[in-house]
């Protein structure tokens, strides 16, 4: 909460309490409920004389939350003056309110001191009453009244304070438990990501490096042009895959200096150029160009869907041309990747993990996904990803 807002609420509550006590005190005076006990001494006081200490006590209520001990001191002075004239219920109510506030809002060491002060006040009032009146019965009656007047609000305020402190301790303990659980979960995720990074490196890095090395060695010899082109494409693809895999390993390990940032739609042109260098006929249209700024998760997922769909076409429909259409609309990104039947089509077209992965990427962001044959005998991958989404806030590789 803003300090000014807190100050405004605190001041409003104080004014409301002070006005309520003042109104109640004046009402009691107007109906004749004035003296709580007989005046100390022989002086005759007008009932409306009690308005002065009542106003002082109500003024103390205005600062009882910010300065509880100062407010209590002012209230005790007003109560002493009012009590000499016989006391009034309005001032007593104000003092009860100030005692309660002092027990509730003062510092941690204050409640014990308040108890000591209350005992001292009871003793002092007893002695003063006996010295002034010389009446033992009136002294005992005054002693009991002061004890009840001071003890009840102090006990009440301390009880509420204790319950509040216990509730705060329970809330702090719950926060600590939640934080510990989050740390344990983060540690488990970090360990799993590290294990995945090790497995990925052990399973693929060696093979990709071997492919790149052997293809480069083959290119260094006397190789026909057609085979050289194929070997060059193989080497280029393996080196690119190796670099991207290293970047993925860095991201899994949580390294700040990962080799590359997550791929984005702006890199589709490079993806298409790489496919064309491997002999794949690709027609690509991206609108608008340049691509506007997109949410990172949407941008990355859209690129991965295009990449996977293009890779599927290259693997499962050899010799077929591929058409890529990416359109960034006002509320979504529309992706269409289609290809005709190739000279070789495997039985796994559209049924492998690639299709499942693309579907998961789109649906995780609140989008849609479909893949299948169209009436004109073309395989079409169609995905839409909304731009405004809270389904995923981090980039996944």
Phi, psi and omega in degrees: 000139178294145183300319180294323178294316179299316180300318180296316179295317181297316181293321179296317178296319180297317179296318180297317180295316181298316179295321180295315179294318179298316180297318180294318179297317178294324178296317179295321177296321184291332180265004174094003177274086190251291191275130176275336177204177181288144179299147177275112182108185185258007183282143176258127182245141175291143179304325183283356175295336181289349179296327182296305177296331177296317179296320179296316180295320179292326175297324178294329180298331181298335183244015187293332180278323182277323181226072187297322182287320176297316179298320179294320178299316178297319179296323179293321177297314178298321180294321180295315179295316180294322181294328178298329180269012178108351177075155177221149183296327180297315179292323178298317178297318179297319180294320177301317179298319181290322177295317178299316180295322179295319179291329186271320190254353183284176182293171185296331182269354186286320183308318179296319179295324178298321177298318179295317179297320180298316178297319180296320179295319179298314180296316181295318180294324178297313181295317181296319180296317182291322180294319184284316186264326186070009182257115182293321181296315179294326178295315180295318179298317178296321180299315180294321180295316180294321179298315179293322182295319181276319187289320185296307180293327177296314179297318181296312180297319179295324179294314178297320179297317180297317179296321179294317179295321177296320178295320178294321177296319178295319179294320178296321179295319179297320178295320179296318179296317179296318179296319179297319178296320178296320179295319178295319179295317179297322179294320178295318178296318179297319178296320179293320178295321178296318179296318178297321179297318178297315181297318180297317179295314183294326186278325190243328188301315181298316181294317179295320178297319179296319178299314181297317182293314183292322179293322177293322178296320179294325180290335182287344179271191179274093186245134176304155186300316183297316179290325178297320178297317180294317179295322177298318178295320179298314180297316180299316180293320181292320178295318179297316179296322180295317179295317180293322178296320177297321177296318178297321178297318177298319178294319179297323180280354180077025180284137180286337183254047176302149190298320179222157176279164179305137183297149182225169183300332179298343181264008179298324179300319177294323178297316179294319179298320178296320178294319179295325179293341177266010175090012179268131178277114185233131173246124187231135176225120179239124180229141351280167175236133357290158181292131179292168179295131181239157171305140187304316182295319179294314181301313183292315181297320179298317178299315182296325178294315177299315181299314182291319180296319177294319178296320177298318179297320180293326183278321191254352179222070184298136177085354181272147175281151183239136179244124179243125176233119178237124181232122176267110182262184183294326186239354184202166172251125180254125184237128176226123177231115183232155177209151176280176175292136181267182178290337177225124179232123180276166181285350185265008183300121178079358184245007183265192181291336181299315179296318179298317180296317178298317179298316181297320179298315182291312185289333177296335179258015179081016181263191180235159180209141174211151178210130180174179181279139177266166179302333179270022173064044174236144175274124185235126170257123183231124179224144173233138180230119179292146181281324179265100182215142174248010184291332182213128183248358180234156180273127177250148185265000000 
